[in-house]
């Protein structure tokens, strides 16, 4: 994992109050995988799934963090966007 990705993971951990173990972080290579991972952890912690509005708010928070950490255009951030190949993270 490059420095950009480590800093991204740390920002996500801080934002959501969770820990992402290194073996898990290494598998999170797209923005969608990050979002799904964080959402599943949050849902598990609170004992119920997100509703549609909560899911949309969660996605916007993830997207904002990715944009801020990588210094990219928000239009580049899709669920399918690969952190290294599409967004230029190192």
Chimera marker file (.cmm) of the C-alpha trace (Angstrom):
<marker_set name="trace">
<marker id="1" x="0.000" y="0.000" z="0.000" r="1" g="1" b="0" radius="0.5"/>
<marker id="2" x="1.285" y="3.406" z="-0.971" r="1" g="1" b="0" radius="0.5"/>
<marker id="3" x="1.284" y="6.507" z="1.178" r="1" g="1" b="0" radius="0.5"/>
<marker id="4" x="-1.823" y="7.965" z="-0.505" r="1" g="1" b="0" radius="0.5"/>
<marker id="5" x="-3.835" y="4.863" z="0.304" r="1" g="1" b="0" radius="0.5"/>
<marker id="6" x="-2.538" y="4.656" z="3.877" r="1" g="1" b="0" radius="0.5"/>
<marker id="7" x="-3.542" y="8.287" z="4.453" r="1" g="1" b="0" radius="0.5"/>
<marker id="8" x="-6.938" y="7.653" z="2.825" r="1" g="1" b="0" radius="0.5"/>
<marker id="9" x="-7.586" y="4.672" z="5.098" r="1" g="1" b="0" radius="0.5"/>
<marker id="10" x="-6.540" y="6.698" z="8.153" r="1" g="1" b="0" radius="0.5"/>
<marker id="11" x="-8.903" y="9.537" z="7.185" r="1" g="1" b="0" radius="0.5"/>
<marker id="12" x="-11.769" y="7.068" z="6.760" r="1" g="1" b="0" radius="0.5"/>
<marker id="13" x="-11.017" y="5.444" z="10.107" r="1" g="1" b="0" radius="0.5"/>
<marker id="14" x="-11.061" y="8.852" z="11.789" r="1" g="1" b="0" radius="0.5"/>
<marker id="15" x="-14.242" y="10.005" z="10.037" r="1" g="1" b="0" radius="0.5"/>
<marker id="16" x="-16.220" y="6.888" z="10.909" r="1" g="1" b="0" radius="0.5"/>
<marker id="17" x="-14.605" y="5.916" z="14.218" r="1" g="1" b="0" radius="0.5"/>
<marker id="18" x="-13.569" y="2.459" z="13.049" r="1" g="1" b="0" radius="0.5"/>
<marker id="19" x="-10.340" y="0.541" z="12.570" r="1" g="1" b="0" radius="0.5"/>
<marker id="20" x="-9.543" y="-1.085" z="9.252" r="1" g="1" b="0" radius="0.5"/>
<marker id="21" x="-6.935" y="-3.825" z="9.721" r="1" g="1" b="0" radius="0.5"/>
<marker id="22" x="-4.090" y="-3.795" z="7.166" r="1" g="1" b="0" radius="0.5"/>
<marker id="23" x="-5.094" y="-7.145" z="5.588" r="1" g="1" b="0" radius="0.5"/>
<marker id="24" x="-8.602" y="-5.749" z="4.983" r="1" g="1" b="0" radius="0.5"/>
<marker id="25" x="-7.296" y="-2.382" z="3.737" r="1" g="1" b="0" radius="0.5"/>
<marker id="26" x="-5.090" y="-4.131" z="1.181" r="1" g="1" b="0" radius="0.5"/>
<marker id="27" x="-8.223" y="-5.620" z="-0.453" r="1" g="1" b="0" radius="0.5"/>
<marker id="28" x="-10.048" y="-2.291" z="-0.747" r="1" g="1" b="0" radius="0.5"/>
<marker id="29" x="-8.879" y="-1.271" z="-4.211" r="1" g="1" b="0" radius="0.5"/>
<marker id="30" x="-11.996" y="0.550" z="-5.450" r="1" g="1" b="0" radius="0.5"/>
<marker id="31" x="-14.065" y="3.319" z="-3.923" r="1" g="1" b="0" radius="0.5"/>
<marker id="32" x="-17.084" y="1.017" z="-3.977" r="1" g="1" b="0" radius="0.5"/>
<marker id="33" x="-15.267" y="-1.665" z="-1.984" r="1" g="1" b="0" radius="0.5"/>
<marker id="34" x="-14.238" y="0.930" z="0.588" r="1" g="1" b="0" radius="0.5"/>
<marker id="35" x="-17.794" y="2.202" z="0.870" r="1" g="1" b="0" radius="0.5"/>
<marker id="36" x="-19.283" y="-1.292" z="1.187" r="1" g="1" b="0" radius="0.5"/>
<marker id="37" x="-16.697" y="-2.307" z="3.797" r="1" g="1" b="0" radius="0.5"/>
<marker id="38" x="-17.253" y="0.766" z="5.950" r="1" g="1" b="0" radius="0.5"/>
<marker id="39" x="-21.027" y="0.510" z="5.626" r="1" g="1" b="0" radius="0.5"/>
<marker id="40" x="-21.017" y="-3.155" z="6.667" r="1" g="1" b="0" radius="0.5"/>
<marker id="41" x="-18.847" y="-2.351" z="9.710" r="1" g="1" b="0" radius="0.5"/>
<marker id="42" x="-21.138" y="0.501" z="10.745" r="1" g="1" b="0" radius="0.5"/>
<marker id="43" x="-24.269" y="-1.600" z="10.251" r="1" g="1" b="0" radius="0.5"/>
<marker id="44" x="-22.764" y="-4.413" z="12.319" r="1" g="1" b="0" radius="0.5"/>
<marker id="45" x="-21.861" y="-1.994" z="15.124" r="1" g="1" b="0" radius="0.5"/>
<marker id="46" x="-25.359" y="-0.573" z="15.321" r="1" g="1" b="0" radius="0.5"/>
<marker id="47" x="-27.239" y="-3.802" z="14.677" r="1" g="1" b="0" radius="0.5"/>
<marker id="48" x="-29.328" y="-2.705" z="11.703" r="1" g="1" b="0" radius="0.5"/>
<marker id="49" x="-28.843" y="-1.888" z="8.033" r="1" g="1" b="0" radius="0.5"/>
<marker id="50" x="-28.748" y="1.598" z="6.562" r="1" g="1" b="0" radius="0.5"/>
<marker id="51" x="-31.903" y="2.932" z="5.002" r="1" g="1" b="0" radius="0.5"/>
<marker id="52" x="-31.762" y="4.559" z="1.569" r="1" g="1" b="0" radius="0.5"/>
<marker id="53" x="-31.096" y="8.058" z="2.890" r="1" g="1" b="0" radius="0.5"/>
<marker id="54" x="-28.367" y="6.904" z="5.301" r="1" g="1" b="0" radius="0.5"/>
<marker id="55" x="-26.699" y="4.997" z="2.471" r="1" g="1" b="0" radius="0.5"/>
<marker id="56" x="-26.684" y="8.117" z="0.254" r="1" g="1" b="0" radius="0.5"/>
<marker id="57" x="-25.223" y="10.255" z="3.058" r="1" g="1" b="0" radius="0.5"/>
<marker id="58" x="-22.592" y="7.582" z="3.751" r="1" g="1" b="0" radius="0.5"/>
<marker id="59" x="-21.581" y="7.511" z="0.059" r="1" g="1" b="0" radius="0.5"/>
<marker id="60" x="-21.208" y="11.313" z="-0.021" r="1" g="1" b="0" radius="0.5"/>
<marker id="61" x="-18.980" y="11.190" z="3.077" r="1" g="1" b="0" radius="0.5"/>
<marker id="62" x="-16.762" y="8.506" z="1.485" r="1" g="1" b="0" radius="0.5"/>
<marker id="63" x="-16.637" y="10.461" z="-1.773" r="1" g="1" b="0" radius="0.5"/>
<marker id="64" x="-15.680" y="13.695" z="0.030" r="1" g="1" b="0" radius="0.5"/>
<marker id="65" x="-12.826" y="11.967" z="1.853" r="1" g="1" b="0" radius="0.5"/>
<marker id="66" x="-11.480" y="10.428" z="-1.368" r="1" g="1" b="0" radius="0.5"/>
<marker id="67" x="-11.612" y="13.810" z="-3.135" r="1" g="1" b="0" radius="0.5"/>
<marker id="68" x="-9.882" y="15.590" z="-0.247" r="1" g="1" b="0" radius="0.5"/>
<marker id="69" x="-7.195" y="12.976" z="0.275" r="1" g="1" b="0" radius="0.5"/>
<marker id="70" x="-6.311" y="12.427" z="-3.384" r="1" g="1" b="0" radius="0.5"/>
<marker id="71" x="-6.911" y="15.980" z="-4.603" r="1" g="1" b="0" radius="0.5"/>
<marker id="72" x="-9.072" y="14.870" z="-7.510" r="1" g="1" b="0" radius="0.5"/>
<marker id="73" x="-12.229" y="16.055" z="-9.254" r="1" g="1" b="0" radius="0.5"/>
<marker id="74" x="-15.392" y="14.698" z="-7.588" r="1" g="1" b="0" radius="0.5"/>
<marker id="75" x="-16.598" y="13.539" z="-11.024" r="1" g="1" b="0" radius="0.5"/>
<marker id="76" x="-13.799" y="10.957" z="-11.031" r="1" g="1" b="0" radius="0.5"/>
<marker id="77" x="-15.114" y="9.260" z="-7.898" r="1" g="1" b="0" radius="0.5"/>
<marker id="78" x="-17.426" y="6.410" z="-8.789" r="1" g="1" b="0" radius="0.5"/>
<marker id="79" x="-18.021" y="3.120" z="-7.049" r="1" g="1" b="0" radius="0.5"/>
<marker id="80" x="-16.043" y="1.379" z="-9.794" r="1" g="1" b="0" radius="0.5"/>
<marker id="81" x="-13.074" y="3.781" z="-9.680" r="1" g="1" b="0" radius="0.5"/>
<marker id="82" x="-9.846" y="1.947" z="-8.864" r="1" g="1" b="0" radius="0.5"/>
<marker id="83" x="-7.709" y="3.865" z="-6.392" r="1" g="1" b="0" radius="0.5"/>
<marker id="84" x="-4.447" y="3.378" z="-8.279" r="1" g="1" b="0" radius="0.5"/>
<marker id="85" x="-5.453" y="2.782" z="-11.895" r="1" g="1" b="0" radius="0.5"/>
<marker id="86" x="-8.236" y="5.360" z="-12.175" r="1" g="1" b="0" radius="0.5"/>
<marker id="87" x="-7.560" y="7.877" z="-9.404" r="1" g="1" b="0" radius="0.5"/>
<marker id="88" x="-3.750" y="7.901" z="-9.397" r="1" g="1" b="0" radius="0.5"/>
<marker id="89" x="-3.206" y="6.974" z="-5.748" r="1" g="1" b="0" radius="0.5"/>
<marker id="90" x="0.254" y="5.660" z="-4.920" r="1" g="1" b="0" radius="0.5"/>
<link id1="1" id2="2" r="1" g="1" b="0" radius="0.2"/>
<link id1="2" id2="3" r="1" g="1" b="0" radius="0.2"/>
<link id1="3" id2="4" r="1" g="1" b="0" radius="0.2"/>
<link id1="4" id2="5" r="1" g="1" b="0" radius="0.2"/>
<link id1="5" id2="6" r="1" g="1" b="0" radius="0.2"/>
<link id1="6" id2="7" r="1" g="1" b="0" radius="0.2"/>
<link id1="7" id2="8" r="1" g="1" b="0" radius="0.2"/>
<link id1="8" id2="9" r="1" g="1" b="0" radius="0.2"/>
<link id1="9" id2="10" r="1" g="1" b="0" radius="0.2"/>
<link id1="10" id2="11" r="1" g="1" b="0" radius="0.2"/>
<link id1="11" id2="12" r="1" g="1" b="0" radius="0.2"/>
<link id1="12" id2="13" r="1" g="1" b="0" radius="0.2"/>
<link id1="13" id2="14" r="1" g="1" b="0" radius="0.2"/>
<link id1="14" id2="15" r="1" g="1" b="0" radius="0.2"/>
<link id1="15" id2="16" r="1" g="1" b="0" radius="0.2"/>
<link id1="16" id2="17" r="1" g="1" b="0" radius="0.2"/>
<link id1="17" id2="18" r="1" g="1" b="0" radius="0.2"/>
<link id1="18" id2="19" r="1" g="1" b="0" radius="0.2"/>
<link id1="19" id2="20" r="1" g="1" b="0" radius="0.2"/>
<link id1="20" id2="21" r="1" g="1" b="0" radius="0.2"/>
<link id1="21" id2="22" r="1" g="1" b="0" radius="0.2"/>
<link id1="22" id2="23" r="1" g="1" b="0" radius="0.2"/>
<link id1="23" id2="24" r="1" g="1" b="0" radius="0.2"/>
<link id1="24" id2="25" r="1" g="1" b="0" radius="0.2"/>
<link id1="25" id2="26" r="1" g="1" b="0" radius="0.2"/>
<link id1="26" id2="27" r="1" g="1" b="0" radius="0.2"/>
<link id1="27" id2="28" r="1" g="1" b="0" radius="0.2"/>
<link id1="28" id2="29" r="1" g="1" b="0" radius="0.2"/>
<link id1="29" id2="30" r="1" g="1" b="0" radius="0.2"/>
<link id1="30" id2="31" r="1" g="1" b="0" radius="0.2"/>
<link id1="31" id2="32" r="1" g="1" b="0" radius="0.2"/>
<link id1="32" id2="33" r="1" g="1" b="0" radius="0.2"/>
<link id1="33" id2="34" r="1" g="1" b="0" radius="0.2"/>
<link id1="34" id2="35" r="1" g="1" b="0" radius="0.2"/>
<link id1="35" id2="36" r="1" g="1" b="0" radius="0.2"/>
<link id1="36" id2="37" r="1" g="1" b="0" radius="0.2"/>
<link id1="37" id2="38" r="1" g="1" b="0" radius="0.2"/>
<link id1="38" id2="39" r="1" g="1" b="0" radius="0.2"/>
<link id1="39" id2="40" r="1" g="1" b="0" radius="0.2"/>
<link id1="40" id2="41" r="1" g="1" b="0" radius="0.2"/>
<link id1="41" id2="42" r="1" g="1" b="0" radius="0.2"/>
<link id1="42" id2="43" r="1" g="1" b="0" radius="0.2"/>
<link id1="43" id2="44" r="1" g="1" b="0" radius="0.2"/>
<link id1="44" id2="45" r="1" g="1" b="0" radius="0.2"/>
<link id1="45" id2="46" r="1" g="1" b="0" radius="0.2"/>
<link id1="46" id2="47" r="1" g="1" b="0" radius="0.2"/>
<link id1="47" id2="48" r="1" g="1" b="0" radius="0.2"/>
<link id1="48" id2="49" r="1" g="1" b="0" radius="0.2"/>
<link id1="49" id2="50" r="1" g="1" b="0" radius="0.2"/>
<link id1="50" id2="51" r="1" g="1" b="0" radius="0.2"/>
<link id1="51" id2="52" r="1" g="1" b="0" radius="0.2"/>
<link id1="52" id2="53" r="1" g="1" b="0" radius="0.2"/>
<link id1="53" id2="54" r="1" g="1" b="0" radius="0.2"/>
<link id1="54" id2="55" r="1" g="1" b="0" radius="0.2"/>
<link id1="55" id2="56" r="1" g="1" b="0" radius="0.2"/>
<link id1="56" id2="57" r="1" g="1" b="0" radius="0.2"/>
<link id1="57" id2="58" r="1" g="1" b="0" radius="0.2"/>
<link id1="58" id2="59" r="1" g="1" b="0" radius="0.2"/>
<link id1="59" id2="60" r="1" g="1" b="0" radius="0.2"/>
<link id1="60" id2="61" r="1" g="1" b="0" radius="0.2"/>
<link id1="61" id2="62" r="1" g="1" b="0" radius="0.2"/>
<link id1="62" id2="63" r="1" g="1" b="0" radius="0.2"/>
<link id1="63" id2="64" r="1" g="1" b="0" radius="0.2"/>
<link id1="64" id2="65" r="1" g="1" b="0" radius="0.2"/>
<link id1="65" id2="66" r="1" g="1" b="0" radius="0.2"/>
<link id1="66" id2="67" r="1" g="1" b="0" radius="0.2"/>
<link id1="67" id2="68" r="1" g="1" b="0" radius="0.2"/>
<link id1="68" id2="69" r="1" g="1" b="0" radius="0.2"/>
<link id1="69" id2="70" r="1" g="1" b="0" radius="0.2"/>
<link id1="70" id2="71" r="1" g="1" b="0" radius="0.2"/>
<link id1="71" id2="72" r="1" g="1" b="0" radius="0.2"/>
<link id1="72" id2="73" r="1" g="1" b="0" radius="0.2"/>
<link id1="73" id2="74" r="1" g="1" b="0" radius="0.2"/>
<link id1="74" id2="75" r="1" g="1" b="0" radius="0.2"/>
<link id1="75" id2="76" r="1" g="1" b="0" radius="0.2"/>
<link id1="76" id2="77" r="1" g="1" b="0" radius="0.2"/>
<link id1="77" id2="78" r="1" g="1" b="0" radius="0.2"/>
<link id1="78" id2="79" r="1" g="1" b="0" radius="0.2"/>
<link id1="79" id2="80" r="1" g="1" b="0" radius="0.2"/>
<link id1="80" id2="81" r="1" g="1" b="0" radius="0.2"/>
<link id1="81" id2="82" r="1" g="1" b="0" radius="0.2"/>
<link id1="82" id2="83" r="1" g="1" b="0" radius="0.2"/>
<link id1="83" id2="84" r="1" g="1" b="0" radius="0.2"/>
<link id1="84" id2="85" r="1" g="1" b="0" radius="0.2"/>
<link id1="85" id2="86" r="1" g="1" b="0" radius="0.2"/>
<link id1="86" id2="87" r="1" g="1" b="0" radius="0.2"/>
<link id1="87" id2="88" r="1" g="1" b="0" radius="0.2"/>
<link id1="88" id2="89" r="1" g="1" b="0" radius="0.2"/>
<link id1="89" id2="90" r="1" g="1" b="0" radius="0.2"/>
</marker_set>
